[in-house]
């Protein structure tokens, strides 16, 4: 059973969590989190050093995620891609990856990916913590939901859904759901 339609759950004023049941095995899903080329098919390319304190960098190029190549006008600045430095907090192959990114040192948000085998499927729990504001939560919620849908499509061997169309629909829905 797919969980791609389930919305993120607010756990605290600065934390949102998503769950997805994905095609396995766990090692394959782990590769889509840690291998820059595979991660580039659903989230962002880039290198990460898989050890605590390890540096990394994500290059978000949404035009590479689906057949939709042109972002909405309000995201025109993302058309050429956007680079974001990150730091690995924990890496426990193939079950847990925690990174920090964005913000000033000490003020970064934290993203935790947890993988648990469920038969031939894998439960992915993604928790984004230490978001600076409700506006930041609204901003990332639609993005994570859309990115996870593209991940699910890739793992299932389907053509990825249109990232920007999906994102725009989800962003509007999260704006409604996460109204203050």
N, C-alpha and C positions, 0 to 999 in steps of 0.2 A: 504494500500500500504506500503510495506516495504522500508525502507531507508538504509538497511544494506550494499548496494553496494556503497553508497555515501561516498566520501572521506572527510577527515577533511579539514576545511577551515582555512587558516592562517589569523588571524585578525590583528596581529602586529608581530614584530620581535621576540617576546617572548610568543606569544599566539596562540593556535590552538583550534578550536571548532568543535565538532561533533554533529550531530542531528540524532536521530533514532525515528521512530514511532513504538511503542511497544504494544503488547497485554496488556490490562489493567485488572483490574482497577488500579487507581493511588496508592491505599494503597498496593497493591501487588507489584508493581514496587518499591515502597518505602522500603518494606521489603527486596527486593533483594539488596538494597543499604546499609541498616543499620543492618540487621541480619547477624551475622558472618557466620553462616552455609550456608545461602542462598547466601550470597556474595561470599562464598568460591566455589560455583558452577560455577562462571563466572570470578571472579577477584582474591580475596584473603580472606582467613579466618581472624578472629581476632576480638578483641573487640574495640568498640569505645564508648566513653561517649558523648552522644548527647546533649551537651550544649557548648556554647562558651568557649573556653579554655580547653575543655574536652580532655584528653589524649586518645590515641588509638594506635593500632599496627596492621599492616597487615602482614599476613604470605602468601607469594606468593608460591603456590605449583602447578605449571602448570600441573603436572601429574594427578591432580584431576579434570581438566577441561574438558577432552575429553578422547576418547579411546587411543589417542597418549600419551604414557607414557615417552618416551625418548626424551630429548631435542636435538637440533642440537649440534654438537661438540663444537661450539663456546659459547654455553650456558650451558656447562657441570657443571659449578659451581652453577647453579640454580637447579640442579637435586634434591637435598635434601630440597629445599625451601630457601626462602630468607625473612628475617624479616625487616620491615620498620616501624619505629615509625612515628606517625602522631599527629596532633592537630586539633581539630574541631574549625573552625572559626565561622560557623553559622549552625544551625539546626532548620528548620522550617517545621515540619512534616505536610503533606506528600509532600511538594513542593520544598524544597531547602536544600541541604547539601553542605557545603563548608569546605574543609580540606586543611591543608598544610602538606607537607612531603618532605623528602630528603633535602640535602644541610645542611649548617650550620645554626644555629639560626639566623633569619633575612634574610637568603638567600634561604629559602625553596621555592619550587614552590607551586602553589595553584591550586586545582582542585575543580570546582563548578559543581554540578549536579542540574539541574532545571527540574522539572516535571510539565507538563500541560496536563489536560485531553482534549482529542479530541474525543468525542463520546465514543465508547468502547475501544479506544486506548489511549495511553499516549505518548506525545512528550517528549523525554528526550533530553535535551541540555547539553552536557558535554563540559566545557571550561577549558583547562589547561593553566594557566597563569604563568608568571615569570619564564619561562624556561631559563636556564643559557646561552644557545647558540643554534645556528641552528642545531648543531650536537645533542644536547639534544632533540630538537623538532623532528628531524628525528627518534631518538631512541624511543620516546614515541608514535609517530603517528601510526606506524604499530601495536604497542602493544594495544593502545586504540581501534583501529579499529577491531583487532582480538578479544579482550575481549568483545566488544559490540556485535559482531556476536554471541559469545557463550551465552551472556545474552539473546539475541533475541531468540536463539534456546531453551533455558531453559524456557522462558516465553511462547513460542509457543508449548511447550510439545514435541519438537523434540530432537532426540539424538544430542548432541553438535557436531558441525563441528570440525575437527582435529585442535587443537589450533596451534601446531607448524608448520604444513603445511601451514595453513592460514597465520600465522604470517610471515613466510619466504617470501611468495608471496607479502604480503602487505609491508613488510620492503623494498623490492627491488623497489616496485612501489613508495613508499614515498621518497626513496633516489633519484629517478628520478624526482618526482614532486617538491621536496623541494631543488633541486640543487641551490646552491648560485648564 
